[in-house]
Amino acid sequence: MSTPPPRIELAPWQYEIGGVVLGTGTPIPVADVEGLGAPTVRAQDTDNPVGDGVLPGQDFYAARTVRIEAGIKTPGDPTAAADLLARLHKALDDPAARTSATGRAVLRGRWPGHNIRRLYGRLRRVEAVSTAQARHGWIPLDIEFAATLDTRWHADESSRLVLPLDQTPRREGDTPQHCDEHADPDDRPGWITNHGNATAWPSLRIHGPAANPRVWNTATGQSIELALTLRSGEWVELETRPGTRWALRNGVTNVATDLVPPSRLDRFILPPGRSEISWSADDATGSSRLEVNWRSAYTSL
């Protein structure tokens, strides 16, 4: 298995696509960025058939299209300019993001006072607007990135929580029968925090041995339950992100039909702030565990 490339740190007013950093202090200064406000609304209004106006329907977001007006600027070094353009074109041509329905490219950015945040979608355009000054190391660029199914920004670093079946909070030295009397609520092991201002989508992985596992969020009341049995060494992954929702045993077998009504992957969210994840299963060994991974979600960069 290949080692993923190291994560590139960004300074305020910088962006990164496919390993290429743009913006302040780089050879690719950015003149303007469009699409960082609210995404375009897809209104479902219909004409009022008996009077003036329209009948309001549901408002949905279209894709968030981020357009970056930039330029490669390597004075006196046209070779370096051409190399940077080639790296951007390689990011555009990435088959993993371009040719699969579930493929996703990543646009990362940072504004002052914020940590690095990222968008998931497709890199749709990397155009050298003019090559008239390329021999002097200057190539103006028009870059377009579309956040398709998920228009929110996400924390660049993911968060992780691992829960055994026994989620009783304890302090050091407490005996099991007395732990509830002295437990600090802040020590509850299922606390989970979405530091953003928008709902986040978690990835859940249940490791066996476990039978009839059930996971729920005490803040939202939503739960996911599976009518199946996992042997030791087996696991089931529940993905809740838009466009990639699945339930897979050992990463291969689709077990969506084992979801017990009214389990809904599309409703299992992490609200902004702190909530609590709990779970249960039949496991005589007590060795099963639940792994939760998520990224805090934001409405803006």
ZILINMO-V394572 format. One record per run of one state. SS is the DSSP state (H for helix, E for strand, C for the rest). FROM is the first residue (numbers start at 0). TO is the last residue. If there is no record, write none. Layout:
ss = (SS & SS)
from = (FROM & FROM)
to = (TO & TO)
//
This chain:
ss = (C & E & C & E & C & E & C & E & C & E & C & E & C & E & C & E & C & H & C & H & C & E & C & E & C & H & C & E & C & E & C & E & C & H & C & H & C & E & C & E & C & E & C & E & C & E & C & E & C & E & C & E & C & E & C & E & C & H & E & C & H & C & E & C & E & C & E & C & E & C)
from = (0 & 13 & 17 & 19 & 23 & 27 & 34 & 40 & 43 & 45 & 47 & 53 & 55 & 58 & 61 & 63 & 73 & 77 & 92 & 94 & 98 & 104 & 110 & 116 & 128 & 133 & 136 & 137 & 147 & 152 & 155 & 158 & 164 & 175 & 182 & 184 & 187 & 190 & 194 & 197 & 198 & 199 & 201 & 202 & 207 & 209 & 217 & 222 & 226 & 228 & 230 & 234 & 239 & 245 & 249 & 252 & 254 & 255 & 258 & 259 & 264 & 267 & 268 & 270 & 272 & 282 & 288 & 294 & 296 & 298)
to = (12 & 16 & 18 & 22 & 26 & 33 & 39 & 42 & 44 & 46 & 52 & 54 & 57 & 60 & 62 & 72 & 76 & 91 & 93 & 97 & 103 & 109 & 115 & 127 & 132 & 135 & 136 & 146 & 151 & 154 & 157 & 163 & 174 & 181 & 183 & 186 & 189 & 193 & 196 & 197 & 198 & 200 & 201 & 206 & 208 & 216 & 221 & 225 & 227 & 229 & 233 & 238 & 244 & 248 & 251 & 253 & 254 & 257 & 258 & 263 & 266 & 267 & 269 & 271 & 281 & 287 & 293 & 295 & 297 & 300)
//
